[in-house]
C-alpha cells in the first residue's frame, strides 16, 4: 500500500533538525578557516615557485582535487589510525573538519593563485622599484587586489563546503543529515525526512548566496 505525503511530519521534524544545524555550520566554518589558511600558503608557494616545496604543493593539490571527498574522509578517519597511532584518538568531528579543509584547500589554492597571477606584473615591478621586498609587495599591494577577484569563487567553495558536511554522517558525526537519517529510519518516512533536510540546506545556501552578492557589491563599489 502506497503511503501519502505527510506535510505535518515535515513541519514537526523541522525544529528537531534545526537543533543540529549548529554542528553543520561549525564544521563548515572551521573547515573554511583552515582551508583558507592552507590554500593561501599553497598558492604563495606556487606563485613564488619555492624550490622543492612547490612540487609537494602541486602533488597535494592534484591528489585532493583528483579523489572523492568521501574517500578522503574514510582514509583520514578509518585508514590513518591503522598506520599512525597518533590518529587513534581522533574523533569524527575533527576528522570531518580536517577532511573538508584539505579537500577544499586544493581547489581554493588554485583560485587564489589564478587571482594573484591575474594582477598586472607591472604592479609588482613598481613595488620592487620602490624598495619593497616581494613579500611586502604581495602583502600590501597584490593580495588586497587579488582578494577581490577571488572572493566570488571562495564564497562558492564555502557554500559547497556547507553542503559537503552532509558526508560527515558517514563517520558518525551527529549533524543535521545524520539526524534526518535516524528520523527516517524510525518513521519510515524517508521522502519527508530527506525533503526536510534538503529544504534546510537550501535555505542556508540562499542566505549565504545573498551575503555573497552583498559582499561582492561592496568590494566592487570602488571599481
C-alpha positions in Angstrom: 0.0 0.0 0.0 1.4 3.4 -1.0 1.6 5.9 1.8 0.5 9.6 1.2 2.8 12.6 1.5 2.8 13.8 5.1 3.3 17.6 5.3 2.6 17.7 9.0 5.5 15.3 9.6 7.9 17.7 7.8 6.6 20.7 9.9 7.1 18.8 13.1 10.6 17.5 12.0 12.0 20.9 11.1 12.6 22.1 14.7 14.3 18.8 15.5 16.7 19.0 12.5 17.4 22.7 13.1 18.9 21.8 16.6 21.6 20.1 14.7 22.2 22.8 12.2 24.8 24.4 14.6 27.0 21.3 14.3 26.8 21.5 10.5 27.7 25.3 10.4 30.5 24.8 12.9 32.1 22.2 10.7 31.8 24.4 7.7 33.2 27.5 9.4 36.2 25.7 10.9 36.8 23.8 7.7 36.7 27.0 5.7 39.0 28.9 8.0 41.7 26.2 8.0 41.2 25.7 4.2 41.7 29.4 3.6 45.0 29.5 5.6 46.3 26.4 3.9 45.1 27.4 0.4 46.8 30.8 0.7 50.1 29.1 1.7 49.8 26.7 -1.2 49.1 29.5 -3.6 52.0 31.6 -2.5 54.4 28.6 -2.7 53.3 28.0 -6.3 53.4 31.7 -7.2 56.9 32.2 -5.8 58.0 28.8 -7.1 59.8 27.8 -4.0 62.2 25.1 -4.7 61.2 21.5 -3.9 58.2 22.6 -1.8 56.3 23.7 -4.9 56.4 20.1 -6.2 54.9 18.8 -2.9 52.2 21.6 -3.2 51.4 20.6 -6.7 51.2 16.9 -5.7 48.9 17.8 -2.7 46.6 19.8 -4.9 46.5 17.1 -7.6 45.6 14.4 -5.0 42.9 16.2 -3.2 41.3 17.5 -6.4 41.6 14.1 -8.1 40.0 11.9 -5.4 36.5 11.9 -3.9 35.9 13.7 -0.6 34.2 10.7 0.8 37.2 8.5 0.2 39.5 11.2 1.8 37.3 11.2 4.9 37.5 7.4 5.2 41.2 7.5 4.8 41.5 10.1 7.5 39.2 8.5 10.0 39.5 4.8 9.3 42.8 4.4 7.5 45.4 6.6 9.1 44.9 5.2 12.7 46.0 1.8 11.2 49.5 3.1 10.5 49.8 6.2 12.7 48.7 5.6 16.3 48.5 9.4 17.0 45.2 9.4 15.0 43.6 6.7 17.0 42.0 9.1 19.4 40.8 11.5 16.7 37.0 12.0 16.9 34.7 12.0 13.9 34.0 15.8 14.1 37.8 16.6 13.9 38.3 14.1 11.1 35.5 15.7 9.2 36.8 19.2 9.7 40.3 18.1 8.6 39.0 16.3 5.6 36.9 19.3 4.5 39.9 21.6 5.0 42.3 19.5 3.0 39.8 18.8 0.2 38.6 22.4 -0.4 42.1 24.0 0.2 43.2 22.3 -3.0 40.5 24.0 -5.0 40.8 27.3 -3.2 44.6 27.4 -3.7 44.1 27.3 -7.5 41.5 30.1 -7.4 43.8 32.3 -5.2 46.8 31.5 -7.4 44.8 32.5 -10.5 43.7 35.7 -8.9 47.3 36.6 -7.9 48.6 35.9 -11.4 45.8 37.9 -12.9 47.2 41.1 -11.3 49.3 43.1 -13.8 53.0 42.2 -13.3 53.9 45.9 -13.6 52.5 46.4 -10.1 55.0 44.0 -8.6 57.8 45.7 -10.6 56.7 49.1 -9.3 56.8 47.8 -5.7 60.2 46.4 -6.2 61.5 49.6 -7.7 60.3 51.4 -4.6 62.4 49.2 -2.4 59.7 46.7 -1.2 60.5 43.1 -0.9 58.4 40.6 -3.0 56.7 39.5 0.3 55.9 43.1 1.3 54.5 43.9 -2.2 52.4 40.8 -2.1 51.0 41.7 1.3 50.4 45.4 0.7 49.5 45.6 -2.9 48.9 42.3 -4.7 46.8 40.3 -2.2 44.3 43.1 -1.4 43.5 43.3 -5.2 43.6 39.5 -5.7 41.2 39.0 -2.8 38.5 41.0 -4.6 38.9 38.8 -7.6 39.0 35.5 -5.7 36.1 36.3 -3.3 33.3 35.0 -5.6 34.9 31.6 -6.1 35.9 31.3 -2.5 32.4 32.0 -1.3 31.1 29.4 -3.8 33.5 26.9 -2.2 32.2 27.8 1.2 28.7 27.1 0.1 29.8 23.8 -1.4 31.5 23.0 1.9 28.3 23.6 3.8 26.6 21.0 1.5 29.5 18.6 1.8 29.3 18.5 5.6 26.4 16.1 4.9 29.1 13.4 4.3 30.2 13.7 7.9 27.3 11.5 9.0 29.2 8.6 7.3 31.8 9.0 10.1 29.2 9.1 12.8 29.0 12.9 13.3 25.6 13.8 14.8 24.8 16.6 12.4 21.7 17.5 10.5 22.0 14.8 7.9 22.7 12.1 10.5 19.6 13.2 12.4 17.5 13.1 9.3 18.7 9.6 8.6 17.8 8.5 12.1 14.4 10.0 11.9 13.7 8.5 8.5 14.7 5.0 9.7 12.5 5.2 12.8 9.4 6.7 11.0 9.9 5.1 7.5 9.0 8.5 6.1 12.2 8.7 4.0 10.9 11.2 1.4 9.6 13.6 4.0 12.7 13.4 6.2 15.2 13.9 3.4 13.0 16.6 1.8 13.0 18.5 5.2 16.8 18.4 5.4 17.1 19.4 1.7 14.9 22.5 2.4 17.1 23.5 5.3 20.2 23.2 3.3 18.6 25.2 0.5 17.5 28.0 2.9 21.1 28.2 4.3 22.6 28.3 0.8 20.2 31.1 -0.2 21.2 33.1 2.8 24.9 32.8 2.1 24.4 33.4 -1.6 22.7 36.7 -0.7 25.5 37.6 1.6 28.0 36.8 -1.2 26.2 39.2 -3.6 26.3 41.9 -1.0 30.0 41.3 -0.3 30.8 41.4 -4.0 28.9 44.6 -4.5 30.8 46.2 -1.6 34.2 45.1 -2.9 33.4 46.3 -6.4 32.0 49.6 -5.3 35.3 51.4 -5.8 35.6 50.0 -9.3 
